[in-house]
Amino acid sequence: MKPKVKIVIIGILVLFTAFFSAYAIVGHVKAEDGGEAVSCMTENEETCFVLRDYEGYVAVYVENDSTRPMTVTDIPVSTLRELDKKLLETGLKLYSKERLIMTLEDLGS
């Protein structure tokens, strides 16, 4: 296969990957106006966890008790991307333990 064809194919694959990644993020994260927490997943689960900044680290709160964190992770907020920092400012709602674990793994990597 010619080098130009390989470059075009790789470029198309990269564009598709970027598009579908962005689509997945936008599909699961919807920001609400008014400074309310950012919502993820569907709202049909019972327990809602909220990720926020606590003294420079990512903390997990239970939605009903936003005064003290359920747990504080060892993930420094300063190492996160700007988008993630903004999401933590308003609070990132997660409606299942599975989504919570996946999100923490993503933030920690």
C-alpha positions in Angstrom: 0.0 0.0 0.0 1.3 3.5 -0.8 2.4 5.7 2.0 -0.1 8.5 1.1 -3.0 6.0 1.2 -1.8 4.8 4.6 -1.7 8.4 5.9 -5.2 9.1 4.6 -6.6 6.0 6.2 -4.9 6.7 9.5 -6.2 10.3 9.4 -9.7 9.1 8.8 -9.5 6.7 11.7 -8.2 9.4 14.0 -11.0 11.8 12.9 -13.7 9.1 13.5 -12.2 8.3 16.9 -12.2 12.0 17.9 -15.7 12.4 16.6 -17.1 9.4 18.5 -15.3 10.3 21.7 -16.7 13.8 21.6 -20.1 12.5 20.8 -19.9 10.1 23.8 -18.8 12.8 26.2 -21.5 15.3 25.0 -24.1 12.5 25.1 -23.4 11.7 28.8 -22.5 15.1 30.2 -25.0 17.9 30.0 -24.4 21.1 31.7 -27.3 22.9 33.3 -27.6 26.6 33.7 -27.8 28.4 37.0 -24.7 27.0 38.7 -26.5 23.7 39.4 -24.5 20.5 39.3 -23.6 19.0 36.0 -25.6 15.8 35.4 -24.4 12.5 34.0 -26.2 9.4 33.1 -30.0 8.9 33.4 -31.8 9.9 36.6 -33.5 6.6 37.2 -30.9 5.3 39.7 -31.5 5.6 43.4 -28.1 6.8 44.7 -26.5 9.9 43.2 -22.8 10.6 43.8 -21.3 14.1 43.2 -17.7 14.7 42.5 -16.3 18.0 43.7 -13.0 19.7 44.6 -12.2 19.3 48.3 -9.0 21.1 49.4 -7.4 20.5 46.1 -8.4 16.9 45.6 -11.3 15.1 43.9 -13.9 14.2 46.6 -17.0 12.0 46.4 -20.2 13.3 48.0 -23.6 11.8 48.3 -26.0 14.1 46.7 -28.2 14.5 49.8 -25.2 15.4 52.0 -23.1 18.0 50.2 -21.5 19.4 53.4 -18.9 16.7 54.0 -17.4 14.3 51.5 -18.1 10.6 51.6 -14.4 10.1 50.6 -11.5 12.2 49.4 -9.4 10.6 46.6 -5.7 11.1 46.1 -6.4 12.7 42.7 -5.1 16.3 42.7 -7.4 18.7 40.9 -4.4 20.6 39.6 -3.4 17.7 37.4 -6.8 17.6 35.6 -7.8 19.1 32.3 -9.6 22.5 32.3 -12.9 20.9 31.4 -12.7 18.5 34.3 -11.8 21.3 36.7 -14.9 23.3 35.5 -17.1 20.2 36.0 -15.9 19.8 39.5 -16.6 23.5 40.3 -20.3 22.9 39.8 -20.3 19.3 40.8 -20.4 16.2 38.6 -23.4 14.0 39.3 -23.0 10.3 38.7 -26.1 8.0 39.1 -24.4 4.7 39.6 -21.4 3.1 41.4 -20.2 1.8 38.1 -20.2 5.3 36.5 -18.5 6.6 39.6 -15.7 4.1 39.5 -15.2 4.6 35.7 -15.0 8.4 36.1 -12.6 8.2 39.0 -10.4 5.8 36.9 -10.5 8.3 34.0 -9.6 11.2 36.2 -6.8 9.3 37.9 -5.1 8.3 34.7 
